[in-house]
Amino acid sequence: MQSLRASTSQLAACAACALPSTSRRAFTSSAPSLHSTIPRPARKIQPNKVVKILKTPRVLPAGTPQTELFTALTSTPAVRARSSLINEDSAQAIVKGWGVDQMEDVTVVDTYAGPGGLTRAFLDLPNVKRVIAIEDAYRYLPFLDPLKERYPGRYEHILEDPFRWEAYSTVEKEGLFDGVPDIPWEQSLHPKLFFAGHIPSNSYGQQLFVQLVAAMAGQMWYFQKGRMQMGFLGPEALWQKILAKPGDNEYHKLAVLLNSLAIIERSPMPVGGLEPATMHFHRPRGDTAIVRPIKVTPRAQPLVKNYDALEYVTRHMFVAKATAWHKAFSAISPGAGNLVPKLVEQGVGQSMLDKPVSHLTMDEWVLLANAFDSWPFRPQTLFDDFSFSDERI
């Protein structure tokens, strides 16, 4: 098995693309500039950076919780496209909804920690052994730094950009996973490791989330430790795309790809929900993104034999999502149409011969991907190494 450090450097190579390929084993951080370019919001942090402060402090709406974070953050501007949960009651409810309170001696990696709303909720759980916050925004350091003294030996901070894969390999390099056991993938969910955080409501947030989940396909990254569960607070627009059902307007290839690797489900909402946002989040002025929690649980066995084959098939067929599936499938590669009669016998499109691509069920996508993977005349290279997705949420 490859080292954790090696796997994160491989994923760093495709930090700019929406879907990493599990077959790209030879890529390193020195890959071509197309893949190694870091988007503007993900530039490396600069030393001695001045903490930003608002000239005119925000006025808290009536009824806003008068807690440490709410009152102290009135002079701190939020980072663009990021909503950080700071309502303590809501944070505690979400963390428990993810089931972290039922784990034992758990180490939590909290990415895009912001001022530490979720971080505090994790640390308040007696069964949490350590929380590793990953956050590079200097404006939030005054809220994160005191946690080291408040929770001695249980809190660590990685001052790096969470969009950069090197931030995650730093966790392992600094020995923060010492004591976290390796659990065989098929044996059980990992009882001592949990990954959580906020997902920015922009295209970079979508790319990061997809890469985190897609790493399950080759049991790369932290998944070398076992079937680690994950919990996220992110934009509802992205969750609708991923949780969409066949026939829905939002049905997207991500709904097929990611659900083939994991069970992705909405998490219980706090009593009263997360609205209005001003009562729960520290967010940029004018930000209208709706933020909701979800949980991601890796499957013991992926639904498809070859994730790259499924990625290839969905990538080509969803270009013509309103087209009859057999026409779209025949166009993905010369000669692929010869597989259609056999696929119909296996059950694809039996309920509707001209079923559109956007109406195919997960079972049908599995049949398509497995048949294509077994086809001796399929392309040998399934991933487009020069593809780049700037698709917006």
Secondary structure, 3 states (H helix, E strand, C coil): CCCHHHHHHHHHCCCCCCCCCCCCCCCCCCCCHHHHCCCHHHCCCCCCCCCCCCCCCCCCCCCCCCCHHHHHHHHCCCCCCCCEECCHHHHHHHHHHCCHHHCCCEEEEEECCCCCHHHHHHHCCCCEEEEEEECCCHHHHHHHCHHHHHCCCCEEEECCCCCCCHHHHHHHHCCCCCCCCCCCCCCCEEEEEEEEEECCCCHHHHHHHHHHHHCCCCCCHHHHHCEEEEEEEEEHHHHHHHHCCCCCCCCCHHHHHHHCCEEEEECCCCCCCCCCHHHCEECCCCCCCCEEEEEEEECCCCCCCCHHHHHHHHHHHHHHCCCEHHHHHHCCCCCHHHHHHHHHHHCCCCCCCCCEHHHCCHHHHHHHHHHHHHCCCCCCCCCCCCCCCCCCC
